[in-house]
Amino acid sequence: MATNGSVLTERRTSASDYLKFLHAWIRKPRQTASIVPSSPHLGRLMASQIDPQGGRVMEFGGGMGALTREIIATGLPVDNLEVVEINESFARNLRHNFPGVSIIEAPAQQVLASSAGGAGAYQCVISGLPLLAMSKPLQQAILAEAFRLLRPGGSFIQFTYSPRPPLAEAVADALDLGVDRIGMIVRNVPPATVFRYRRAADIARD
Ligand SMILES: C[S@@+](CC[C@H](N)C(=O)[O-])C[C@H]1O[C@@H](n2cnc3c(N)ncnc32)[C@H](O)[C@@H]1O
């Protein structure tokens, strides 16, 4: 079984994980936004945007760890990964399943003060948050916090169940962000598309 430090990377989503996810969806459907965790295929496409030697990564909305597992499988040192999760029960599971990874139980829009690296220290934010289901002010608060964490050139990677970018255009414009499409994964329930947001100034320099 492959390991990275003390963290197992081969464990897959179990039947009990599916039940916990379904239970969370029943209690808070808008916050959980899916009845099943993401597939390993989707997790791998999201994680492919990370440079394992490139420094700190922040994950938003860890859930049962479907993306966390694939981020660690890239070889990123576990002490370079922090995961934010608002749901207490999910946060407890993440701490149990991913020893060595810092799990921050907080809303993603208010995570900077609890982060280990602080402002401008992160190469990438990997997000499983249900942005499409959120109001524009909440989207803007989350993206603003992500880009406070991200260093120049850093990217915000987000999956969505729509083929269109998940962030309202007005929000992307207000924060001066550009978007490109990384790819689509049909082996996920439901099929999902992955988008990358970057500062418009970084895109212009490419
Ligand atoms: C669609 S699930 C994705 C879970 C997991 N990343 C996956 O891909 O299977 C969304 C997750 O985001 C969490 N979440 C929702 N709003 C949040 C917020 N404002 N801050 C932090 N986590 C949040 C939910 O509790 C849930 O675990």
The ligand as an SDF file (V2000), in Angstrom:
LIG
                    3D

 27 29  0  0  0  0  0  0  0  0999 V2000
  -19.6640   18.8440   -2.8840 C   0  0  0  0  0  0  0  0  0  0  0  0
  -18.9460   18.5020   -1.2620 S   0  0  0  0  0  0  0  0  0  0  0  0
  -17.2820   18.0630   -1.8260 C   0  0  0  0  0  0  0  0  0  0  0  0
  -16.5510   17.1960   -0.8220 C   0  0  0  0  0  0  0  0  0  0  0  0
  -15.2380   16.5850   -1.3460 C   0  0  0  0  0  0  0  0  0  0  0  0
  -14.2380   17.6110   -1.6270 N   0  0  0  0  0  0  0  0  0  0  0  0
  -15.4810   15.7880   -2.6170 C   0  0  0  0  0  0  0  0  0  0  0  0
  -15.1010   16.2770   -3.6940 O   0  0  0  0  0  0  0  0  0  0  0  0
  -16.0340   14.6800   -2.4950 O   0  0  0  0  0  0  0  0  0  0  0  0
  -18.7530   20.1480   -0.5970 C   0  0  0  0  0  0  0  0  0  0  0  0
  -18.0180   20.2200    0.7540 C   0  0  0  0  0  0  0  0  0  0  0  0
  -17.7870   21.5880    1.0850 O   0  0  0  0  0  0  0  0  0  0  0  0
  -18.0960   21.8070    2.4630 C   0  0  0  0  0  0  0  0  0  0  0  0
  -18.4400   23.2430    2.6000 N   0  0  0  0  0  0  0  0  0  0  0  0
  -19.5530   23.8730    2.1380 C   0  0  0  0  0  0  0  0  0  0  0  0
  -19.4930   25.1910    2.3780 N   0  0  0  0  0  0  0  0  0  0  0  0
  -18.2950   25.4220    2.9970 C   0  0  0  0  0  0  0  0  0  0  0  0
  -17.6220   26.5890    3.4690 C   0  0  0  0  0  0  0  0  0  0  0  0
  -18.1900   27.8170    3.3750 N   0  0  0  0  0  0  0  0  0  0  0  0
  -16.3930   26.4480    4.0260 N   0  0  0  0  0  0  0  0  0  0  0  0
  -15.8230   25.2140    4.1470 C   0  0  0  0  0  0  0  0  0  0  0  0
  -16.4040   24.0670    3.7230 N   0  0  0  0  0  0  0  0  0  0  0  0
  -17.6210   24.1660    3.1510 C   0  0  0  0  0  0  0  0  0  0  0  0
  -19.2410   20.8420    2.7360 C   0  0  0  0  0  0  0  0  0  0  0  0
  -19.3990   20.5660    4.1050 O   0  0  0  0  0  0  0  0  0  0  0  0
  -18.7930   19.6210    1.9120 C   0  0  0  0  0  0  0  0  0  0  0  0
  -17.9470   18.7980    2.6610 O   0  0  0  0  0  0  0  0  0  0  0  0
  1  2  1  0
  2  3  1  0
  2 10  1  0
  3  4  1  0
  4  5  1  0
  5  6  1  0
  5  7  1  0
  7  8  2  0
  7  9  1  0
 10 11  1  0
 11 12  1  0
 11 26  1  0
 12 13  1  0
 13 14  1  0
 13 24  1  0
 14 15  1  0
 14 23  1  0
 15 16  2  0
 16 17  1  0
 17 18  1  0
 17 23  2  0
 18 19  1  0
 18 20  2  0
 20 21  1  0
 21 22  2  0
 22 23  1  0
 24 25  1  0
 24 26  1  0
 26 27  1  0
M  CHG  2   2   1   9  -1
M  END
$$$$
